[in-house]
Amino acid sequence: MKTITQSLLLGSVVLLASLPAAAGHGHGRIGDRLERQHQRIEQGIESGELTRREARKLYKQQRRIGNLARELRDDGRLTRKERRILQHRLDRASARIFALKHNNHQRGGYDYRYRHDWADGRGYRFWADDRPGRYRY
């Protein structure tokens, strides 16, 4: 009987100790989401997927969300409605990061792999290692 009680007590202590650690891994934490989005922007800059102008716009949006979070937290806590507003803004910011990283703008100027054939109004992709006259659609 004593070993059962000790094992139940030990199990409950382990369970209670693991709850705060599990709570930190969710996507609900505003600061964590801002940090992950900031890392995605930095990665886009390093890889050349984001231009300087796009990165400036994204950083400005991140600052606005952070300022809004600070304003809403001034009273000491976030209400459910305020949390929903912030999560919606973060969702929109995440979608914007994805869209700007995956558009065809590249840092460093003109993308020479893309050729516009203005005679027939269509754009063709071609690669430098392809033979002349061979296009990829």
N, C-alpha and C positions, 0 to 999 in steps of 0.2 A: 504494500500500500504506500509506503514511504517513497519507493522508487517511482511509482506512477505519479504521485504528487510532485516530486522533484522534476520529472520529465515534463509534465504539463506546465509547471512554472517556468522552466527553462525555455520551452517552446513558445510560451506567450511573451517572454522577454525578447527572444530573437525576433518574433513577429512584430512586436512594437518598435524594436530598434530599426527594422527594415522599412517601416512605413515612410519616414521622412526621406530616405534615400530614393525610394520608388517614386515619391511625389515630385522630385526634382527632375525626372526624366521625361515628363510630359511636355506637350507642346503648348500648355497653357500659360507658361511664365513669360511675361511681356519682355523682360530684360534679356532672357535667353533667346527669344525669337529675334529681337533687335540685333543681338550679337551674331547669331547665325546669318542673318541677312547682310550684316556688315562684312562678314567673311566671304559671302558669295560675291559681293561687289568687289572686294579686294582681289579675289580670284579672277573675276572678269577683267579687271584692269591688267593684272599680270599676264593673262593669256592673250590679251589684245582683243577680246570679245566686246569690250566696252570702250567707247571713245571717251576722251576727257569730258566732253560736254554731257554725255549720258551719265557718267559717274558723278559729275557735279549735281545733276538733277536728282539722282538717286540718294546721294548723301543729304541733300536738302530735304527730301521727303523723309528720310530717317530722322533727321534733327527735329522736324515738325512732330513726328509721332512721339519721339522721346520727350519733347516739351509738353505735348498734350498729356502724356502719361504722368509727368511730374505735376502738372496742374490738377489733374483729376485725383491724384494721391495726396494733395495738400491737406485734406481733412483726415488723413490717417488710414483710409482704406478705399478700395474700389468696390462700387456696387456692381451688381450683376449687369446692369445696363451699361455702365462705364466700361466694364471688361469686354462686353460684346462690341461696343464701339471701337475699342482699341484692337480687338482681334480682327474686326472687319477691315480696319485701316492696314493692319499688318498683312492680311490676306491680299489686299489690293497691291501693297508694296511688293510682296513676293511675286505676284503675277507680273508686275511691271519689270522687276529685275529679270525674270525669265524672258519676257518679250524683248527687252533691250539686249540681252546677251545673245539671243538667237535671231536677231535681225541681221541683215547683210552688211551692216556698218562695221568696219574694222579699223582699229587704231593703226596709224601709220600711213594713212593716205589711200590712194586709189588701189583697188583690188584688180590687179592685172589679169586675173584668171577669168574675169567677166567681161564679155565683149558685147556691145550693142550693135546690132546690124540694123541701122536706121533705114535702109532701103526698103525692107519689108516690114519694119516695125516690131520685129521680134528680137528678144535677147537670147543669146546662146551662151552656154557655159563651155569653155574649153580649157584644157590644161596644158601647161608648158611642155610636158613630155609627150603630148599627143602629136601625131603627124599633122602638118598643115592641111587645113581643109576638112579635118575630122572633128565634128562637134558632138558634144553630149547635151542632151535636152534635160 
